[in-house]
Amino acid sequence: MKEKDQLQLLIEETGCEQAEAEIALSLSDKNIEKAIYTIGLLLKFITVFKIKLIFPKENIYGLIHIAVNMKTYEILRFSMIFSHNPAIYEIAANVDWFSFEKAIFSARLDSGAMENYTQKIEENLKLYTQQSIKETSVISKEEISTIIKTFFHPIIIKMETVNEELNLTQFKKLPDYNTKQNEISFAGYNLGSVKLDVKILEDSNGKPAEKITESDTVLSLITDKRDIAHYLAHLTGGRKNGIMIPLPAMVKKIYSKNNDFEIHLHYAPSITGLTKIKSGIKLKVLETKSQLWWKK
């Protein structure tokens, strides 16, 4: 591939500028894959704003998560929750972006969550914030706080806003919860593990259910209808353009009873899939260990 084409591909893949692409290619000895990885590590152009707010007179508590591309001023992620449960305000805003966003979707499942109110406001607030960001010269946590307060005016709001700068690699990679110790837990919630309803795709030439073993990698589909399932599916690559798509998962545990098998799949350290399979059904199994599935 010509250097000109490499530069164009690198710019399209990472959103970097030409000068940055030239530096990355130089550092990577013209290797495009290494250059993409280098850009992902070096450039911190994503800022996440983690917001906690209270409407004192209304006794409403809220969390808002906004991720912004600081080069294009585009909102990459936007999620929020309003609730009558004051426990959600106990979440620390200085936790990592994934923990904060995950807490929002878990809180949306709580009985105190104001689901209709949240859905009514969410899209309007996102559009208003996006327009306001486009019109500002500097995106700071103070400016984001002003935007939120202006949207809700004249309602009195108590707010806390924390920002976190990320490079592309940090933003696209799920944090490793086996090594990190900042799992969130607070009154009424346990965010250490999320179980999703899933199914394993069948294959007439595949492996019988009774011969599936732990550590096999199977092709699965997330079928869970909850909000948090849609969010996690998007995050793990199981949702594209609003549609659930198959994704590989490793078999973590298998329980058998009569002719039924309960299979637990591993998606990430905090995300598990659960499905039940009848004996005799042949399943789509991807090769593991000897040959990585993405190289097939």
Disulfide bonds with the S-S distance in Angstrom:
none
